[in-house]
Amino acid sequence: MEANYIDLPTVLIYLFWFFFAGLIYYLHRENKREGYPLESDRRAVIVQGYPAVPTPRSPRVKHPALVEDESAPNRLTES
């Protein structure tokens, strides 16, 4: 006898595997942010591998409470 239906546990396990594969892909791609592209002995050859090197990130803006005020006197340099 063959089951011709899809139940909730089947859907959940497939969602988990797709999420897990996406997580591995994302972590492997993010791991390439430093140290890539690799240098090659051959000219005009860029070693990237799969997946390609991600675009550079721009630095995040600090919270306004953490940004030092330029007009405030610096307590460490005052005597």
Secondary structure, DSSP 8 states (H G I E B T S, - for coil): -------HHHHHHHHHHHHHHHHHHHHHHHGGGSS-SB--SSTT--B--SS------------TTTS--SSS--TTT--
